[in-house]
């Protein structure tokens, strides 16, 4: 699978996982504890893993932007 094809799937997954973290964090009092543990804690682990994959697939951009030998300006 090509890198861009993977990112087209990974980016929306990251958004959904981020929204899950925000919503379960905000409404933690309204969610049963068992559901909170599954969605917030499990979602946090999934979000971390997806963010790491996102960073790996975009590493060339990170290097070009932040570790450039020719500073702009």
Secondary structure, DSSP 8 states (H G I E B T S, - for coil): --HHHHHHHHHHHHHHHHHHHHHHHHTTTTS-HHHHIIIIIHHHHHHHHHHHHHHHHTHHHHHHHHS-SS---
